[in-house]
Every structure is written in C-alpha cells, then in structure tokens.
Amino acid sequence: MQDSDKPDKDTLCTIEDLQQRIISLEREGEVLQGERQILYSLLDGIPGFVFLRAPDYSIRFANRYFREHFGEPEGKPCYVIMANRREPCDECRLLDVFRTKKPQKWEWTSKMNDRVYQIYDYPFIGMDDQLLVLEFGIDITDLRNKEEQIQHISAREQEKDSIMLTQSKHASMGEMIGNIAHEWRQPLNSIALFIQDLKESYRAGNFTREYLDDTVQRVVDVIQYMSQTINDFSNFFSPEKEKLLFSVQDSIDRSLSFLEPELKRSKIRLEVDIPNDLSINGYPNEYAHVLLNIIKNAKDAFVERKVSDPKITITGFMEAGKCVVTITDNAGGISEDEMDKIFDPYFTTKSNESGIGIGLYMSKLIIEKSMQGKLRARNVENGAEFRIEI
C-alpha cells in the first residue's frame, strides 16, 4: 500500500468517531428494545387476551393470557389454536374488520374453555404496511353471572357499580391499546428512516459530525416520546386511593392525548378554554376518565350522524365557589325521550352495537358519589352540553 493510499489523520478520526456513534445508536436501540419489553410486560399483565392477526389467519403477536389459555400461536392459524378447527370459522368477525377497516365490538363464547369474552377489534397497519387486526378480549363470564345475581339483591348495589366500573375501564383500555398501536407506528418508521439516512449520507460522502449529532438526538427524542406514551397509559389506569389537588387542564390534556388519533381521523375540531390555575381536589385519573367518556360519546355521535363540520368545545370556570367544566358538541343533541335515560346503566343511544351503555352511568357515579359533585346534560343550539360541577 502506497503512502498516498493510506487514510489521513482526519479520516481516521472520522472513522473512530463514527464507530463511537454507531455504538451509541446501538445503545439507544437497546433502550428502545427495553421500552418494547415494558409494553409487552404491560400487555402481559392485562386480564384478557391481546393478539395481532394477519389476513392469512396467522398470529403475529400474542400476550401471556392468550398463550396460557389457548397455547403458543407460532405456526398455527387462529382458527386452529382458538377453536380447534381445520378450516376458518363460518362467521369470522375479523374478516369484516379487514374489509371495512373499522373497529368492531362483539361477544364470543370459547368452546375451548366455555368462557364468555367481550371482544374489541381494531384495524392496524404494521411496519411492513400490511393491514393487521388488533384483538382485545376480556373474560366477562363472572361479570355476567354476578350481574344476574346483583339484579335481585339490592344490598349488593355497590359491588354492581364496581363491576361496571371494571367493564368501563376494560372497554377504554381496549380502545387505548388500539390508539397506542397507531401512535407507535410513525415513531418506529421515523427511527428506521433516520438510521437509513445515516447510511446513505455516509455512502454519498455527505456525512458530518454535526449531522450525526443531530440525527442521534432525534432518535433519542423519539424514544423518549414512546417511553412517555407507555408511562401515560400505565398511570391512566392506575387505581387511586387518596384525593389529590390536580390541574383541570392536565386532566383534559391527558384525555385528549389518548383520543387524539380518533379525533384526527374523524376531522373533529377542538376548542379548549381552561384557566391555568383551575384545579380540583379529587381523583385525577377518574376525572380524566369521565372527560374521556363524554368526549368519545360526542365523537361517536359525529361519526354515526355524519356531521359535516364536527366541533367539541371544552370550557372551564369558577362559579359560586365551584369548579365548572362544560363539554359542548354540535352533533344534533339528545332526543327528549332519551334525555332522562342517558345516565341509566346499560342504556345506549348507539345503533351499531358499539356502545355498552355504562360510560355515562359510571361518569355520573364518579362525579357525584366519589367526588361529591354534579354531572348534568342538556341540549343547546345544534348539540348537547355536559356540565361537571365540583
């Protein structure tokens, strides 16, 4: 090798720096893998099964509950492992999700263990741009049995409310998992593009230390965002035992962060006017859950009624020493014969079987029994208004 062919000192420094940066990126990749493990652990702790299914009936991912109750899914189509069939089920509900690309909710009785499950299916685009279905199933056999007993025993009313609160949270949890799946797709794509661009820049001779530093920082920022998404999800469903002084704006932000993918897909405008110092002494997670229920009901009304310019307005203020928050929509309002029933258990105005009729009942229970406030509804111009006073 001639002297002219030897790499100069600057080139050697650049190569050494590149090696160190590659090691740094590998470490960040380990961090991302750790965050994935946190998500998998979270899914493994859910009291129900979660899996991703492809159009060819193969299962791409399954959580611990699924594996323990139905077996390891690797190499087996869903109809074999879940129904012990040799061919696809006659009425496969997941095929409707693949066809319509819309979520579905239904009940399924497993012949493998004679248990009844509440099923929530959500369309999901995988990293390879293939359409998958995320299925979330909660065992409601015991809940069904207890509900029948509770209907005849008024002394167990409190247990009934607890069961219904569990149902409500399970339903929300299924929807949130679907939203997290959508939220994570773009960050994972971004990380892949950042790394690919690093390779291309180096090959093209455009690689600089400044560009490498900027790219590494972007990858770190994306990983931190994904980590925060998991933390928010975990905290949202954590039980609360003691009342806390919390910010109303923070609770609204948390609720909207979980619903943001759905609201964007439905092109719903949001207007929020909350004073920064508006606060409440109570249970922040439960309060945020009430907001989530009301906002999602408005979103469902917009979709079902095909409102052309959907809009939700959230306003907060103090009145007579009470914190008041109103959520107003322009979805056409609530009919007079339904207005007196909307807070009743198992009453729903949804015609597509997407509602289980406990969201508003539990919201009223949380506000009025747990937080000693008031939750009211009325019709206003072009829509409905829900008013929370605490």
Secondary structure as GFF3:
##gff-version 3
##sequence-region A 1 390
A	DSSP	three_ten_helix	3	5	.	.	.	ID=ss1
A	DSSP	alpha_helix	9	44	.	.	.	ID=ss2
A	DSSP	beta_strand	48	53	.	.	.	ID=ss3
A	DSSP	beta_strand	59	62	.	.	.	ID=ss4
A	DSSP	alpha_helix	64	70	.	.	.	ID=ss5
A	DSSP	alpha_helix	78	83	.	.	.	ID=ss6
A	DSSP	alpha_helix	93	100	.	.	.	ID=ss7
A	DSSP	beta_strand	104	109	.	.	.	ID=ss8
A	DSSP	beta_strand	116	125	.	.	.	ID=ss9
A	DSSP	beta_strand	131	139	.	.	.	ID=ss10
A	DSSP	alpha_helix	141	150	.	.	.	ID=ss11
A	DSSP	three_ten_helix	154	156	.	.	.	ID=ss12
A	DSSP	alpha_helix	157	204	.	.	.	ID=ss13
A	DSSP	alpha_helix	209	236	.	.	.	ID=ss14
A	DSSP	beta_strand	244	247	.	.	.	ID=ss15
A	DSSP	alpha_helix	248	265	.	.	.	ID=ss16
A	DSSP	beta_strand	269	273	.	.	.	ID=ss17
A	DSSP	beta_strand	279	282	.	.	.	ID=ss18
A	DSSP	alpha_helix	284	305	.	.	.	ID=ss19
A	DSSP	beta_strand	311	319	.	.	.	ID=ss20
A	DSSP	beta_strand	322	329	.	.	.	ID=ss21
A	DSSP	alpha_helix	336	339	.	.	.	ID=ss22
A	DSSP	alpha_helix	359	365	.	.	.	ID=ss23
A	DSSP	pi_helix	366	370	.	.	.	ID=ss24
A	DSSP	beta_strand	374	380	.	.	.	ID=ss25
A	DSSP	beta_strand	383	389	.	.	.	ID=ss26
###
